[in-house]
Amino acid sequence: MNDTIYVEAARKLAERMIAEGADDPIGHGFKLVLGRAPKTTERTALSGAATKFLAFYEANPKDAQGLLRQGKSNSSPSLPTPQLAAYAGVASILLNLDETVTKE
């Protein structure tokens, strides 16, 4: 799922999560993708991932820029690069959940 189109889709979802879900980007992204609110354990896991991603991208700004440059569409210049890259990581997790991919 590291193909350019998937990375770009995750980045665009991350932009929506941040822009539209100001107080709760993770909850908003979860609702956009799965149509429901996250359970406590799901929110905790995604929040932990967001924290780790943010720490990594703050320490490695060139990696964040490289991630955000993938694809044909431009990333939103109004969003902080490390934050957007971190939420792109969270969005990628959401887009790759079994519940997202599989209809059961």
C-alpha distances in whole Angstrom, upper triangle without the diagonal:
4,5,8,9,6,8,11,11,10,13,15,15,16,19,20,20,22,24,25,25,27,28,25,22,20,22,22,18,18,21,19,16,18,22,23,24,22,25,26,24,21,22,23,20,18,21,21,17,18,21,20,17,20,22,20,20,23,24,22,22,21,18,17,19,16,13,16,17,13,14,17,18,20,19,22,25,27,24,24,21,21,21,18,16,16,16,13,12,13,12,8,10,12,9,8,12,13,16,14,12,15,19,21
4,6,8,6,6,10,11,10,12,15,15,16,18,20,20,22,24,25,25,27,29,26,22,21,24,23,19,20,23,21,18,21,24,26,26,24,27,28,26,22,23,24,21,19,21,21,17,18,21,19,16,19,21,18,17,21,22,19,19,18,14,15,16,13,10,13,14,10,12,15,17,18,17,21,23,25,22,22,19,19,19,17,14,15,15,12,11,14,13,9,11,14,12,11,15,17,19,17,16,19,22,25
4,6,5,6,9,10,11,13,14,16,17,19,20,21,23,25,26,26,28,30,28,24,23,25,24,21,22,24,22,19,22,25,27,28,26,29,30,29,25,26,27,24,22,24,24,21,21,24,22,19,22,24,21,20,23,24,21,21,19,16,16,17,14,11,13,13,9,10,13,15,17,17,20,23,25,23,23,20,21,21,18,16,18,17,14,14,16,14,11,14,16,13,13,16,18,20,18,16,20,23,26
4,5,5,6,9,10,10,12,14,15,16,19,20,21,22,24,25,27,29,27,23,23,25,24,20,22,24,21,19,22,25,27,28,27,30,31,30,26,27,28,25,22,25,25,21,21,24,22,19,21,23,21,19,22,23,20,19,17,15,15,14,12,9,10,10,6,6,9,11,13,14,17,20,22,21,21,18,19,20,16,14,17,16,13,13,16,14,12,15,17,14,15,18,21,22,19,18,22,25,28
4,6,5,6,9,10,11,12,14,15,17,18,20,21,22,23,25,28,26,22,21,24,22,18,20,22,19,17,20,23,25,26,25,28,30,29,25,26,28,25,22,24,25,22,21,24,24,20,22,25,23,21,24,26,23,22,20,18,17,16,14,12,12,12,8,6,9,10,13,14,17,20,22,21,22,19,20,20,17,15,17,16,13,14,16,13,11,15,15,12,13,17,19,20,17,16,19,22,25
4,5,5,6,9,10,10,12,14,15,16,18,20,21,21,24,26,23,19,18,21,19,16,17,19,16,14,17,20,22,23,22,25,27,25,22,22,24,21,19,21,22,18,18,22,21,17,20,23,20,19,23,24,22,21,20,17,16,16,15,11,12,13,10,9,12,13,15,14,17,20,22,20,21,18,19,18,15,14,15,14,10,11,13,10,8,11,12,9,10,13,16,17,14,13,17,20,23
4,5,5,6,9,10,10,12,14,15,16,18,20,20,22,24,22,18,17,20,19,15,17,20,17,15,19,21,23,23,22,25,26,25,22,22,23,20,17,20,20,17,16,19,18,15,17,19,17,15,19,20,18,17,16,13,12,13,11,8,8,10,7,8,11,11,13,12,15,17,19,17,18,15,15,15,12,10,12,11,8,9,11,9,7,11,12,10,11,15,18,19,16,16,20,22,26
4,5,5,6,9,10,11,13,14,15,16,18,19,21,24,22,18,18,20,18,15,18,19,16,15,19,21,23,24,23,26,28,27,23,23,25,23,19,21,22,19,18,21,20,17,18,21,19,17,20,22,19,18,17,15,13,13,12,9,8,9,6,5,8,8,9,9,12,15,17,15,17,14,16,15,12,11,13,12,9,11,13,10,10,13,14,12,14,17,20,21,17,17,21,24,27
4,5,5,6,9,10,11,12,14,15,16,17,20,22,20,16,16,18,16,12,15,16,13,12,15,18,20,21,20,24,25,25,21,21,23,21,18,20,22,18,17,21,21,17,19,22,21,19,22,24,22,21,20,18,16,16,15,12,11,12,10,9,11,10,12,11,13,17,18,16,18,16,17,16,13,12,14,12,9,11,12,9,8,12,11,9,11,14,17,17,14,14,18,20,24
4,5,5,6,9,10,10,12,14,15,15,18,20,17,13,13,15,14,10,12,15,12,11,14,17,18,19,18,21,22,22,18,18,20,18,14,16,18,15,13,17,17,14,15,19,17,16,19,21,19,18,18,16,13,15,14,10,10,12,11,11,13,12,13,11,13,16,17,15,16,14,14,13,10,9,10,8,5,7,8,5,5,9,9,7,10,13,16,16,13,14,18,20,23
4,5,5,6,9,10,11,12,14,15,16,19,17,13,14,16,15,12,14,16,14,14,17,19,21,21,20,23,24,24,20,19,21,19,16,17,19,16,14,17,17,13,14,18,17,14,17,19,17,16,16,14,11,12,12,9,7,10,9,9,12,10,10,8,10,13,14,11,13,11,12,11,7,7,9,8,5,8,10,7,8,12,12,11,14,16,20,20,17,18,22,24,27
4,5,5,7,9,10,11,12,14,15,18,17,13,14,16,13,11,14,15,12,12,16,18,20,20,20,24,25,25,21,20,23,21,18,19,21,18,16,19,20,17,17,21,20,17,20,23,21,19,19,17,15,15,15,12,10,12,11,10,11,9,9,8,9,13,13,12,14,13,15,13,9,11,12,10,8,11,12,9,10,14,13,12,15,17,20,20,17,18,22,23,27
4,5,5,6,9,10,10,11,14,16,14,10,11,12,10,7,10,11,9,9,13,14,16,16,16,20,21,22,18,17,19,18,15,16,19,16,14,18,19,16,16,20,20,18,20,23,22,20,21,19,16,17,17,14,12,15,14,13,15,13,13,11,12,15,15,13,15,15,15,13,10,11,12,9,7,10,9,6,9,11,10,9,13,14,18,17,14,16,19,21,24
4,5,5,6,8,10,10,12,14,12,8,9,12,10,8,11,13,11,11,15,16,17,17,16,20,20,21,17,16,18,17,13,14,16,14,11,14,16,13,13,17,17,15,17,20,19,17,19,17,13,15,16,12,11,14,14,14,16,14,13,10,10,13,13,10,12,11,12,9,6,8,8,5,5,8,8,6,9,11,10,11,14,16,19,19,16,18,22,23,26
4,5,5,6,8,10,11,14,13,9,12,14,11,10,13,14,12,14,17,18,19,19,19,22,23,24,20,19,21,20,16,17,19,17,14,17,18,15,15,19,19,16,18,21,20,18,19,18,14,15,16,13,11,14,14,14,15,12,11,8,7,10,10,8,11,11,12,10,7,10,11,8,8,12,11,10,12,15,14,14,17,19,23,22,19,21,24,26,29
4,5,5,6,7,10,13,11,8,11,12,9,8,11,12,9,11,15,15,16,16,17,21,22,23,19,18,20,20,16,17,20,18,15,18,20,18,17,21,22,19,21,24,23,21,23,21,18,18,20,17,14,17,17,17,17,14,14,11,10,13,12,11,14,14,16,13,10,13,13,10,10,14,12,10,13,15,13,14,17,18,22,20,17,20,23,24,27
4,6,6,5,8,10,8,5,7,8,6,5,9,10,9,10,13,14,14,13,14,17,18,19,16,14,17,17,13,13,16,15,12,15,18,15,15,19,20,18,19,23,22,21,23,21,17,19,20,17,15,18,19,19,20,17,16,13,12,15,14,11,13,14,14,11,9,12,11,8,9,12,10,8,12,13,11,13,16,17,20,19,16,19,22,24,26
4,6,5,6,9,8,5,9,11,9,9,12,13,12,14,17,17,18,16,16,20,20,21,18,16,18,18,14,14,17,16,12,15,17,15,14,17,18,16,17,21,21,19,21,20,16,17,19,17,15,18,19,19,20,17,16,12,11,13,11,8,10,12,12,9,8,11,11,8,10,13,11,11,14,16,15,16,19,20,23,22,20,23,26,27,30
4,6,6,10,10,8,12,13,10,11,14,14,13,16,18,18,19,18,19,22,23,24,21,19,21,22,18,17,20,19,16,18,21,19,17,21,22,19,20,24,23,21,23,22,18,19,21,19,16,19,20,20,20,17,15,12,10,12,10,9,12,14,15,12,10,14,14,11,13,16,15,14,17,19,17,18,22,23,26,24,22,25,28,29,31
4,6,9,9,7,11,11,7,9,12,12,10,14,16,15,16,15,17,20,21,23,20,18,20,21,18,17,21,20,17,20,22,20,19,23,24,22,23,26,26,24,26,25,22,22,24,22,19,22,22,22,22,19,18,15,13,16,14,12,15,17,18,15,13,17,16,13,15,17,15,14,18,19,17,18,21,22,25,23,20,23,26,27,29
4,6,5,4,8,8,5,8,10,10,10,13,15,14,14,13,14,17,18,20,17,14,17,18,15,14,18,18,15,17,20,19,17,21,23,21,22,25,26,24,26,25,21,23,25,22,20,23,24,24,24,21,20,17,15,18,15,13,15,17,17,14,13,16,15,12,14,16,14,13,17,17,15,17,20,20,23,21,20,23,25,26,28
4,6,6,10,10,9,11,14,14,14,17,19,18,17,15,16,19,19,21,19,16,18,19,16,15,18,18,15,16,20,18,17,20,22,20,20,24,25,23,26,25,21,22,25,22,20,23,24,25,26,22,21,18,15,17,14,12,14,16,16,13,13,16,15,12,15,17,15,15,19,19,18,20,23,23,26,25,23,26,29,30,32
4,6,9,9,9,12,14,14,15,18,19,18,17,14,15,17,16,19,17,14,16,18,15,13,17,17,15,16,19,19,17,20,22,21,21,25,26,25,27,26,23,25,27,24,23,26,27,28,29,26,24,21,19,20,17,15,16,19,18,14,15,18,16,14,17,18,16,16,20,20,18,21,24,23,26,24,23,27,29,30,31
4,6,5,6,9,10,11,12,14,15,15,14,11,11,14,13,16,14,10,13,14,12,10,14,15,12,14,17,17,16,19,21,20,21,24,25,24,27,25,22,24,26,23,22,25,26,26,28,25,24,20,19,21,18,16,17,18,17,14,14,17,14,12,15,16,13,13,17,17,15,18,20,19,23,21,20,23,26,26,28
4,6,5,6,8,10,10,12,14,14,14,12,12,15,15,16,14,11,13,14,11,10,13,13,10,13,16,15,14,17,19,18,19,22,22,21,24,22,19,21,22,19,18,22,22,23,24,21,20,17,16,18,16,13,14,16,15,11,11,13,12,8,11,13,10,10,14,14,12,15,17,17,21,19,18,21,24,25,26
4,5,5,6,9,10,11,12,13,12,9,8,11,12,13,10,7,10,11,7,7,11,11,9,12,14,13,14,17,18,18,19,22,23,22,24,22,19,22,23,19,19,22,22,23,25,23,22,19,18,21,19,16,17,17,16,12,12,14,11,8,11,11,8,9,12,11,9,13,15,14,17,16,15,18,21,22,24
4,6,5,6,9,10,10,10,9,6,6,10,11,12,10,7,11,12,10,10,14,14,12,15,18,17,17,20,22,22,23,26,26,26,28,26,23,25,26,23,22,26,25,26,27,25,25,21,21,23,21,19,20,21,19,16,16,17,15,12,14,15,11,11,14,13,11,14,16,15,18,16,15,19,20,21,22
4,5,5,6,9,10,9,9,8,9,13,14,16,13,11,14,15,12,13,16,16,14,17,19,18,18,22,23,22,23,26,27,26,28,26,22,24,25,22,21,24,24,23,25,22,22,19,18,21,19,17,19,20,19,16,15,17,15,12,14,15,12,11,14,14,11,13,16,16,19,16,15,18,21,21,23
4,5,5,6,8,9,10,9,10,13,15,16,12,11,14,14,11,12,15,14,12,16,18,16,17,20,21,20,22,25,25,24,25,23,20,22,23,19,18,21,20,20,22,20,20,17,17,20,19,16,18,18,18,14,13,14,13,9,11,12,9,7,11,11,8,10,13,13,16,14,12,15,18,19,21
4,5,5,6,7,7,6,6,10,12,13,9,9,13,12,10,12,15,14,13,17,19,17,19,22,22,22,24,27,27,26,28,25,22,25,25,21,21,24,23,23,25,23,23,21,21,24,23,20,21,21,20,17,16,17,15,12,13,13,10,9,11,10,7,9,12,11,13,11,10,14,16,16,18
4,5,5,4,5,6,8,11,14,15,12,12,16,16,13,15,18,18,17,20,22,21,22,25,26,25,27,30,30,29,31,28,25,27,28,24,23,26,25,25,26,24,24,22,22,25,23,21,23,24,23,20,18,20,18,15,16,17,13,12,14,14,10,12,15,13,15,12,11,15,16,16,18
4,6,6,8,9,11,15,17,18,15,14,18,18,15,17,20,18,17,21,23,21,22,25,26,24,26,29,29,28,29,27,24,25,26,22,21,23,22,21,23,20,21,19,19,22,22,20,22,22,22,19,17,18,18,14,14,16,13,10,13,13,10,10,14,13,15,13,11,14,16,16,19
4,6,8,10,11,14,17,17,14,14,17,16,14,16,19,17,17,21,22,20,21,25,25,24,26,29,28,28,29,26,23,25,25,21,20,23,21,21,22,20,22,20,20,24,23,21,23,23,22,20,18,18,17,14,13,14,12,9,11,11,7,7,10,10,12,9,7,10,12,13,16
4,6,8,9,12,15,15,12,13,17,16,14,17,19,18,18,22,23,22,23,27,27,26,29,31,31,30,32,29,26,28,28,24,24,27,25,24,26,24,26,24,24,27,27,24,26,26,25,22,21,21,20,16,16,17,14,12,13,12,8,9,11,9,11,7,6,10,11,11,13
4,7,9,12,16,17,14,15,18,18,16,19,22,21,20,24,25,24,25,29,29,29,31,34,33,33,34,31,29,30,31,27,26,29,27,26,28,26,27,25,25,28,27,25,27,27,27,24,22,23,22,18,19,19,16,14,16,16,12,13,15,13,14,11,10,13,14,13,15
4,6,9,12,14,12,12,16,16,15,17,20,20,19,22,24,24,25,28,29,29,30,33,33,33,35,32,29,31,32,28,27,30,29,29,30,28,29,27,26,29,28,26,27,28,27,24,23,24,22,19,20,20,16,15,17,16,12,14,16,14,15,11,11,15,16,15,16
4,7,9,12,9,9,13,14,13,14,17,17,17,20,22,22,23,26,27,27,28,31,32,31,33,31,28,30,31,27,27,30,29,29,31,29,29,26,26,29,27,24,26,26,25,22,21,23,20,17,19,19,15,15,17,15,12,15,17,14,16,13,14,17,18,18,18
4,6,8,6,6,9,10,9,11,14,14,15,17,19,19,20,23,24,25,26,29,29,30,32,29,26,29,30,26,26,29,28,29,31,29,29,26,26,29,27,24,25,25,24,21,20,21,18,16,17,17,13,13,16,13,11,14,15,12,14,12,13,16,17,18,18
4,6,5,6,9,10,11,12,14,15,16,18,20,21,22,24,26,27,28,30,31,32,34,31,29,32,32,29,29,32,31,32,34,32,33,30,29,32,30,27,28,28,26,23,23,24,21,18,20,19,15,16,18,15,13,17,17,14,15,13,15,18,19,19,19
4,5,5,6,9,10,10,12,14,15,16,18,20,21,23,24,26,27,29,30,31,33,30,28,31,32,29,29,33,32,33,36,34,33,30,30,32,30,27,27,28,25,22,23,24,20,18,21,19,16,17,19,16,15,19,19,16,18,16,18,21,22,23,22
4,5,5,6,9,10,11,12,14,15,17,18,20,21,23,24,26,27,28,30,32,29,27,30,31,28,28,32,31,32,35,33,33,30,30,32,31,28,27,27,25,22,23,23,19,18,20,18,15,17,18,14,14,18,17,14,16,15,17,20,20,22,21
4,5,5,6,8,10,11,12,14,16,16,18,20,21,22,24,26,27,28,29,26,25,28,28,25,25,29,28,29,31,30,30,27,27,30,28,25,25,25,22,20,20,20,17,15,17,15,12,13,14,11,10,14,14,11,13,12,14,17,18,19,19
4,5,5,6,8,10,10,12,14,15,16,18,20,21,22,24,25,26,28,25,23,26,27,24,24,28,27,28,31,29,29,25,25,27,26,22,22,23,20,17,18,18,15,13,16,14,11,13,15,12,11,15,16,13,16,15,16,19,20,22,22
4,6,5,6,9,10,11,12,14,15,17,18,20,21,23,24,25,28,25,23,27,27,24,25,29,28,30,33,31,30,27,27,29,27,24,23,23,20,18,19,19,15,14,17,15,12,15,16,13,13,17,17,15,18,17,18,21,23,24,24
4,6,5,6,9,10,11,12,14,16,17,18,20,21,22,24,26,23,21,25,25,22,23,27,26,28,30,29,29,26,26,28,27,23,23,22,19,17,18,17,14,13,15,13,10,13,14,10,11,15,14,13,15,16,16,19,20,23,23
4,5,5,6,9,10,10,12,14,15,16,18,20,21,21,23,21,19,22,22,19,20,23,23,24,27,26,25,22,22,24,23,20,19,19,16,14,15,14,11,10,12,10,6,9,11,8,9,12,13,12,15,15,15,18,20,22,23
4,5,5,6,9,10,10,12,14,15,16,18,20,20,23,21,18,22,23,20,20,24,24,26,28,27,26,22,22,24,22,19,18,18,15,13,14,14,10,10,13,11,8,12,14,12,12,16,16,15,19,18,18,21,23,25,26
4,5,5,6,9,10,11,12,14,15,17,18,20,22,20,18,22,23,20,21,25,25,27,30,28,27,24,24,25,24,21,19,19,15,14,16,15,11,12,14,12,10,13,14,12,14,17,17,16,19,20,20,22,25,27,28
4,5,5,6,8,10,11,12,14,15,16,18,20,17,15,19,19,16,18,21,21,23,26,25,24,21,22,23,23,19,18,17,14,12,13,12,8,9,11,8,7,11,11,9,11,14,14,14,17,18,18,20,23,25,26
4,5,5,6,9,10,10,12,14,15,16,18,16,13,17,18,15,16,20,20,22,25,23,22,19,19,20,19,15,14,14,11,9,10,9,6,6,9,7,6,10,11,10,12,15,15,16,19,20,19,21,24,26,28
4,6,5,6,9,10,11,12,14,15,18,16,14,18,19,17,18,22,22,25,27,26,24,21,21,21,20,17,15,14,11,10,12,11,8,9,12,11,10,13,15,14,16,18,19,19,23,23,23,25,27,30,31
4,5,5,6,9,10,11,12,14,16,14,13,17,18,16,17,21,21,24,27,26,24,21,22,23,22,18,16,15,11,11,13,11,8,11,12,10,10,14,14,13,16,18,18,19,22,23,23,25,27,30,31
4,6,5,6,9,10,10,12,14,11,10,13,14,12,14,17,17,20,23,22,21,18,19,19,19,16,13,12,8,9,10,8,5,8,9,7,8,11,12,12,14,16,17,18,21,22,21,23,26,29,31
4,5,5,6,8,10,10,13,12,9,13,15,13,14,17,18,21,24,22,20,17,17,17,17,13,11,10,6,6,9,8,5,8,10,9,10,13,14,15,17,19,20,21,24,25,24,26,29,31,33
4,6,5,6,9,10,13,12,11,14,16,15,16,19,21,24,27,25,23,20,20,20,20,16,13,12,8,9,12,11,8,12,14,12,13,17,17,17,20,22,22,23,27,28,27,28,31,34,36
4,6,5,6,8,11,9,9,12,13,12,14,17,18,22,25,24,22,19,20,20,20,17,14,12,8,10,12,10,8,12,13,11,13,16,16,16,19,21,21,22,26,27,26,27,30,34,35
4,5,5,5,8,7,5,9,11,10,11,14,16,19,22,21,19,16,17,16,17,14,11,8,5,8,9,7,7,11,11,10,13,15,15,17,19,20,21,23,26,28,26,27,31,34,36
4,6,6,9,9,8,11,13,13,14,16,18,22,24,23,20,17,18,17,17,14,10,9,5,8,11,10,9,13,14,14,16,18,19,20,22,23,24,26,30,30,29,31,34,37,39
4,6,9,9,9,12,14,14,16,18,20,23,26,25,23,20,21,20,20,17,14,12,9,12,14,12,12,16,16,15,18,20,20,21,24,25,26,27,31,32,31,32,35,38,40
4,6,6,7,9,10,11,13,15,17,20,23,22,20,18,19,18,19,17,14,11,9,12,13,11,11,15,15,14,17,19,19,20,23,24,24,26,30,31,30,31,34,37,39
4,5,5,6,9,10,11,12,15,18,20,20,17,15,16,15,16,14,11,8,7,11,11,9,11,14,14,15,17,19,19,21,23,24,25,27,31,32,30,31,34,37,40
4,5,5,6,9,10,11,13,16,19,19,16,15,17,16,18,16,13,10,10,13,13,11,13,16,15,15,19,20,19,22,24,24,25,28,31,33,30,31,34,38,40
4,5,5,6,9,10,11,15,18,18,16,15,17,17,19,16,14,10,9,12,12,9,11,14,13,12,16,17,16,18,21,21,21,24,27,29,27,27,31,34,37
4,5,5,6,9,11,14,16,16,14,12,13,13,15,12,10,6,6,9,8,5,8,11,10,10,14,15,14,17,19,19,20,23,26,28,25,26,30,33,35
4,5,5,6,9,12,14,14,11,10,12,11,14,12,11,7,8,11,10,8,11,13,12,13,16,17,17,19,21,21,22,25,29,30,27,28,32,34,37
4,5,5,7,11,13,14,12,11,14,14,17,15,14,10,11,14,12,9,13,15,12,13,17,17,16,19,21,20,21,24,27,29,26,26,30,33,36
4,6,6,9,12,12,11,10,13,14,16,14,13,10,10,12,10,7,10,11,9,10,13,13,12,15,17,16,17,21,24,25,23,23,27,30,32
4,6,8,10,10,8,6,9,11,13,11,11,8,10,11,8,7,10,11,9,11,14,13,13,16,18,17,19,22,25,26,23,24,27,30,33
4,6,8,8,7,7,11,12,15,14,14,11,13,14,12,10,14,15,12,14,17,16,16,19,21,19,21,24,27,28,25,25,29,32,35
4,7,8,9,9,13,15,18,16,16,13,15,16,13,11,15,15,12,13,16,15,14,17,19,17,18,22,25,26,23,23,26,29,32
4,6,8,9,13,15,18,17,18,16,18,18,15,14,17,17,13,15,18,16,15,18,19,17,18,22,25,26,22,22,25,28,31
4,7,9,13,15,18,18,19,17,20,20,17,16,20,19,16,18,21,18,18,21,22,19,21,25,27,28,24,24,28,30,33
4,7,9,12,15,15,17,15,18,18,14,15,18,17,14,17,19,17,17,21,21,19,21,24,27,27,24,24,28,29,33
4,7,8,11,12,14,12,15,16,12,13,17,16,14,17,19,17,18,21,21,20,23,26,29,29,25,26,30,32,35
4,6,9,8,10,9,12,12,9,10,13,13,11,14,16,14,16,19,19,18,21,24,27,27,24,25,29,31,34
4,5,6,9,9,12,12,9,11,14,13,12,16,17,16,18,21,20,20,23,25,29,28,25,27,30,32,35
4,6,8,8,12,12,10,12,15,15,15,18,19,18,20,23,23,23,26,28,32,32,29,30,34,36,39
4,7,9,12,11,10,13,15,15,15,19,19,19,21,24,23,24,27,29,32,32,29,31,34,36,39
4,6,9,7,6,10,11,11,12,15,16,15,18,20,20,21,24,26,29,29,26,28,32,34,36
4,6,5,6,9,10,11,12,14,16,16,18,20,21,22,24,26,30,30,27,29,33,35,37
4,6,5,6,9,10,10,12,14,15,16,19,20,21,23,25,28,29,26,28,32,34,37
4,6,5,6,9,10,11,13,14,15,17,19,20,21,23,27,28,26,27,31,33,36
4,5,5,6,8,10,11,12,14,16,17,18,20,21,25,25,23,26,29,31,33
4,5,5,6,9,10,10,12,14,15,16,18,20,24,24,21,23,27,29,32
4,6,5,6,9,10,10,13,14,15,17,19,23,23,21,22,26,29,31
4,5,5,7,9,10,11,13,14,16,17,21,22,20,22,25,28,30
4,5,5,6,8,10,10,12,14,15,19,19,17,19,23,25,27
4,5,5,6,9,10,10,12,14,18,18,16,18,21,24,26
4,5,5,6,9,10,11,13,16,17,16,17,20,23,25
4,5,5,6,9,10,11,15,15,14,16,19,21,23
4,5,5,6,9,10,14,14,11,13,17,19,22
4,5,5,6,9,12,13,11,12,16,18,21
4,6,5,6,10,11,10,11,14,17,19
4,5,5,9,9,7,10,13,15,17
4,6,9,9,6,7,11,14,16
4,6,8,6,7,10,13,15
4,5,5,6,8,11,13
4,5,5,6,9,10
4,6,6,7,8
4,6,8,10
4,7,10
4,6
4
